[in-house]
Amino acid sequence: MSDNDPMTINRRTLLRQAVYMVGGAAGLNALAACSDQSAEGDAIPRLSGPGRYFTGVRMTRLKVIVDTIIPDTDTPGAVAAGVHTFIDQMMADWAEPDTRDQFDKVIDEIDERAVAAHGDRLTRLPQEQRFAVIRDYDAEKLGQRNWPYRRFKDLVLVGYYHSQIGATEELQYELIPGEWKACLPLAEVGSAWAD
Amino acid sequence: MTADFDAIVVGSGMSGGWAAKELAERGLKTLVIERGRHIEHGTDYTDFKAPWELPNLDAVPEREQVHYGGRVIAASTAHFRIKEDDHPYSVAEGKPFRWFRGYHLGGRSLMWARQSYRMSEMDFEANKKDGHGNDWPIRYADLAPWYDHVERFAGISGQAEGLPQLPDGQFQPPMELNCVEEIFRDRLHETFPTRRLTIGRCAHLTAPTAEQQALGRGPCQSRSLCSRGCSYGAYFSSLSATLPAARKTGNLTIVTDEIGHSVVYDVATGKASGVRVVDAITREHRVYTGRIIFLCASAIGSAHIMLNSRSERFPTGIANSSDMLGRNLMDHVSGLGAGGYMPGYTDQYYKGRRPNGFYIPRFRNVTEDADFVRGYGFQGGASRGDWRRGGGQAGIGAALKQDLRKPGGWSVWLAGFGEMLPNPDNRVTLHPTKVDKWGIPLLHIDCAYGKNDLKMARQANRDAVEMLQAAGFQGVNERKAEPDEPGRAIHEMGTVGMGRDPGTSVLNGFNQAHDVPNLFVTDGACMASTACQNPSLTYMAISARAAHYAAEFLKEGKI
């Protein structure tokens, strides 16, 4: 399903097109504000601007998905670490067309599951329902050894755990350990090493 | 006519670096010719970048991966990898061969896994005893002092074990096994008393000598970023060790971006007079003259240059009166082994990234019989899982994060490296029609495993599975049923073999061409058999030894 498909043209894409016609960053800001006000409280994220590869609609979905897979807890999560931006950049700089299609499809499929289960777009669902949709999708696809989703999830994880936040706040990383200590109680080390 | 140089060394990798150092230290004006570009030790490395500082988290764009043979590689090491389409070769139909190359100053000494093992007396005797290949013209005693010499200079960390099949060396302090590796070792020794597990012997400084420090080398920092180059010079490479030492003599000249085309033969003197090169950038040809020539261009690379050195005297390649040039191409039988996981020990962990694993020396046809000749050793390692395990297991959200905050369970891998028998039908030749972009005929590789190699591979898998199961590992699986295609071990050897008989070998016991007394070949090409140990340390020792004798012969006016 492409973004030109009528199914995916929602209120925000229409608004975005309107903004483009008006033009400029000011318009986008206005749109973001509008999107926040008109949405269901804080559960609905701002509409992202288009990424370098993803459309604004998919960027928004992607942000919700990575936020759900690795949320803020006692440490910052995937969005704080910029994982959605990283994946967008990887689509632009690294991915071949087949890979891009796979990633588009994963993002759209999750959204379709939201519509099927709860009658609304993923980005418009309350957090608990989003979580349930993505949790079930994740379990199903990994159970089927679905390669596109496995690649997607791997990229979410590398994007997070190799970010500075993921590697040094969530886990531990030492560029120059200086020594090899072969046997240490885990309690003394603390958390897992990022590498 | 005066020669431009006393000695010319073609290739700057493991062997060429050693030849250059030893020749220059004996007062010879030495030229090193490197076909690839210059690499500056330190400046051209990427080893001070944290993961998040690497563009695209170190991924090479998918569309570019095809240039590297379709393998997923890290962007931070891609500058040590050739683009395959620039350097094609052909293989015989149905006989895949993977040829990894390192075309830059330092060659594959910047890309190696640094495992460093001596060959033993039984390895040098093997060809004679079972009749496969040419009898080595040297024995362990000939090489032992040169092993000592190169180990002291290069710096090899390891544990003495007193095993006849894996002689001890001049070791710096060993790295430690982690707790699950120790458990594996102890249980292995209980079940199989003659199968030993020891820490890998690796070319990393753990207690640098004054000589090593004077070259700017320091101790290993346990970063395991070796494949990006080591600015500490903690692992041995031509750039950290041999070339700087050669440079200190004032006798060294290095040219880069000049491709060894052929050795020039002077029919009047019966000797090699120099090396013809092609400028990699301008494609101009030029000839450097020298009194002795060392080919250290890698096993297949040195054979390539010799095959392309055609003259009236040597119409099929220089020093090829035996018709053995290009023959007996070998690699290690690789891709074998098994893996498994160890339940428990979840309260145990480690700190640092040890750039080394363990080693199980050969036991087949040493302490235990087999239905094949020769044998294999295993490299391996145990570690705890990291966050990457999350990609394949169901689960998201705070629970996923919490789970991945802890290290995963313990797993182990064993990778067998088996001795591939010499076979003259496994050979490299010049392609009859195709040439590369510098006009040099392409190399054609015709190489396949024999029956003994495949029999050995199956037993290596069985042994790996049995050892892991006996030690209490679970979920034990062999890696794959059949070995990888030859070349994958990146231990290619043979093609310009040593031997006693000029009728059946190209080089004598000093690595000197039987037919051309001032031509020496000291890289993997010279090997009369592969043994099962990682071969680089032997290339170092053989190169240093040959350089010593070449300098002596020159001084004595013999060549």
HADDOCK unambig.tbl for C-alpha pairs under 7 A between the chains (distance, minus, plus):
assign (segid A and resid 68 and name CA) (segid B and resid 397 and name CA) 5.72 0.50 0.50
assign (segid A and resid 69 and name CA) (segid B and resid 396 and name CA) 4.66 0.50 0.50
assign (segid A and resid 69 and name CA) (segid B and resid 397 and name CA) 4.64 0.50 0.50
assign (segid A and resid 70 and name CA) (segid B and resid 396 and name CA) 6.84 0.50 0.50
assign (segid A and resid 70 and name CA) (segid B and resid 397 and name CA) 5.18 0.50 0.50
assign (segid A and resid 70 and name CA) (segid B and resid 398 and name CA) 6.65 0.50 0.50
assign (segid A and resid 70 and name CA) (segid B and resid 401 and name CA) 6.44 0.50 0.50
assign (segid A and resid 71 and name CA) (segid B and resid 397 and name CA) 5.94 0.50 0.50
assign (segid A and resid 71 and name CA) (segid B and resid 398 and name CA) 6.33 0.50 0.50
assign (segid A and resid 73 and name CA) (segid B and resid 398 and name CA) 6.73 0.50 0.50
assign (segid A and resid 90 and name CA) (segid B and resid 56 and name CA) 6.45 0.50 0.50
assign (segid A and resid 93 and name CA) (segid B and resid 61 and name CA) 6.57 0.50 0.50
assign (segid A and resid 94 and name CA) (segid B and resid 60 and name CA) 6.78 0.50 0.50
assign (segid A and resid 94 and name CA) (segid B and resid 61 and name CA) 3.92 0.50 0.50
assign (segid A and resid 94 and name CA) (segid B and resid 62 and name CA) 5.69 0.50 0.50
assign (segid A and resid 95 and name CA) (segid B and resid 61 and name CA) 6.39 0.50 0.50
assign (segid A and resid 95 and name CA) (segid B and resid 62 and name CA) 5.69 0.50 0.50
assign (segid A and resid 96 and name CA) (segid B and resid 62 and name CA) 5.93 0.50 0.50
assign (segid A and resid 96 and name CA) (segid B and resid 63 and name CA) 6.20 0.50 0.50
assign (segid A and resid 135 and name CA) (segid B and resid 395 and name CA) 6.53 0.50 0.50
assign (segid A and resid 135 and name CA) (segid B and resid 396 and name CA) 6.11 0.50 0.50
assign (segid A and resid 138 and name CA) (segid B and resid 394 and name CA) 6.03 0.50 0.50
assign (segid A and resid 138 and name CA) (segid B and resid 395 and name CA) 6.90 0.50 0.50
assign (segid A and resid 139 and name CA) (segid B and resid 394 and name CA) 4.81 0.50 0.50
assign (segid A and resid 139 and name CA) (segid B and resid 395 and name CA) 6.77 0.50 0.50
assign (segid A and resid 142 and name CA) (segid B and resid 392 and name CA) 6.45 0.50 0.50
assign (segid A and resid 142 and name CA) (segid B and resid 393 and name CA) 6.76 0.50 0.50
assign (segid A and resid 142 and name CA) (segid B and resid 394 and name CA) 6.19 0.50 0.50
assign (segid A and resid 150 and name CA) (segid B and resid 391 and name CA) 6.24 0.50 0.50
assign (segid A and resid 150 and name CA) (segid B and resid 392 and name CA) 6.55 0.50 0.50
assign (segid A and resid 153 and name CA) (segid B and resid 391 and name CA) 5.54 0.50 0.50
assign (segid A and resid 154 and name CA) (segid B and resid 391 and name CA) 4.86 0.50 0.50
assign (segid A and resid 157 and name CA) (segid B and resid 391 and name CA) 6.99 0.50 0.50
assign (segid A and resid 162 and name CA) (segid B and resid 51 and name CA) 5.61 0.50 0.50
assign (segid A and resid 162 and name CA) (segid B and resid 52 and name CA) 5.67 0.50 0.50
assign (segid A and resid 163 and name CA) (segid B and resid 52 and name CA) 4.96 0.50 0.50
assign (segid A and resid 164 and name CA) (segid B and resid 52 and name CA) 5.85 0.50 0.50
assign (segid A and resid 170 and name CA) (segid B and resid 405 and name CA) 7.00 0.50 0.50
assign (segid A and resid 171 and name CA) (segid B and resid 405 and name CA) 6.17 0.50 0.50
assign (segid A and resid 175 and name CA) (segid B and resid 50 and name CA) 6.07 0.50 0.50
assign (segid A and resid 175 and name CA) (segid B and resid 223 and name CA) 6.61 0.50 0.50
assign (segid A and resid 176 and name CA) (segid B and resid 221 and name CA) 6.20 0.50 0.50
assign (segid A and resid 176 and name CA) (segid B and resid 223 and name CA) 5.62 0.50 0.50
assign (segid A and resid 177 and name CA) (segid B and resid 221 and name CA) 6.22 0.50 0.50
assign (segid A and resid 177 and name CA) (segid B and resid 222 and name CA) 5.93 0.50 0.50
assign (segid A and resid 177 and name CA) (segid B and resid 223 and name CA) 6.16 0.50 0.50
assign (segid A and resid 177 and name CA) (segid B and resid 352 and name CA) 5.09 0.50 0.50
assign (segid A and resid 178 and name CA) (segid B and resid 221 and name CA) 4.04 0.50 0.50
assign (segid A and resid 178 and name CA) (segid B and resid 222 and name CA) 5.68 0.50 0.50
assign (segid A and resid 179 and name CA) (segid B and resid 221 and name CA) 5.71 0.50 0.50
assign (segid A and resid 179 and name CA) (segid B and resid 222 and name CA) 5.43 0.50 0.50
assign (segid A and resid 179 and name CA) (segid B and resid 352 and name CA) 5.87 0.50 0.50
assign (segid A and resid 180 and name CA) (segid B and resid 222 and name CA) 5.76 0.50 0.50
assign (segid A and resid 180 and name CA) (segid B and resid 351 and name CA) 5.74 0.50 0.50
assign (segid A and resid 180 and name CA) (segid B and resid 352 and name CA) 4.63 0.50 0.50
assign (segid A and resid 180 and name CA) (segid B and resid 353 and name CA) 6.48 0.50 0.50
assign (segid A and resid 180 and name CA) (segid B and resid 354 and name CA) 6.03 0.50 0.50
assign (segid A and resid 181 and name CA) (segid B and resid 350 and name CA) 5.52 0.50 0.50
assign (segid A and resid 181 and name CA) (segid B and resid 351 and name CA) 4.99 0.50 0.50
assign (segid A and resid 181 and name CA) (segid B and resid 352 and name CA) 6.46 0.50 0.50
assign (segid A and resid 182 and name CA) (segid B and resid 176 and name CA) 5.84 0.50 0.50
assign (segid A and resid 182 and name CA) (segid B and resid 177 and name CA) 6.08 0.50 0.50
assign (segid A and resid 182 and name CA) (segid B and resid 178 and name CA) 4.42 0.50 0.50
assign (segid A and resid 182 and name CA) (segid B and resid 350 and name CA) 4.97 0.50 0.50
assign (segid A and resid 182 and name CA) (segid B and resid 351 and name CA) 6.68 0.50 0.50
assign (segid A and resid 183 and name CA) (segid B and resid 178 and name CA) 5.35 0.50 0.50
assign (segid A and resid 183 and name CA) (segid B and resid 179 and name CA) 5.67 0.50 0.50
assign (segid A and resid 183 and name CA) (segid B and resid 348 and name CA) 6.46 0.50 0.50
assign (segid A and resid 183 and name CA) (segid B and resid 349 and name CA) 5.79 0.50 0.50
assign (segid A and resid 183 and name CA) (segid B and resid 350 and name CA) 5.05 0.50 0.50
assign (segid A and resid 184 and name CA) (segid B and resid 348 and name CA) 5.79 0.50 0.50
assign (segid A and resid 184 and name CA) (segid B and resid 349 and name CA) 5.12 0.50 0.50
assign (segid A and resid 184 and name CA) (segid B and resid 350 and name CA) 5.08 0.50 0.50
assign (segid A and resid 185 and name CA) (segid B and resid 347 and name CA) 5.71 0.50 0.50
assign (segid A and resid 185 and name CA) (segid B and resid 348 and name CA) 4.69 0.50 0.50
assign (segid A and resid 185 and name CA) (segid B and resid 349 and name CA) 5.78 0.50 0.50
assign (segid A and resid 186 and name CA) (segid B and resid 347 and name CA) 5.05 0.50 0.50
assign (segid A and resid 186 and name CA) (segid B and resid 348 and name CA) 5.11 0.50 0.50
assign (segid A and resid 186 and name CA) (segid B and resid 349 and name CA) 5.05 0.50 0.50
assign (segid A and resid 191 and name CA) (segid B and resid 405 and name CA) 5.59 0.50 0.50
assign (segid A and resid 191 and name CA) (segid B and resid 406 and name CA) 5.41 0.50 0.50
assign (segid A and resid 192 and name CA) (segid B and resid 386 and name CA) 6.90 0.50 0.50
assign (segid A and resid 192 and name CA) (segid B and resid 405 and name CA) 5.59 0.50 0.50
assign (segid A and resid 192 and name CA) (segid B and resid 406 and name CA) 4.97 0.50 0.50
assign (segid A and resid 192 and name CA) (segid B and resid 407 and name CA) 4.67 0.50 0.50
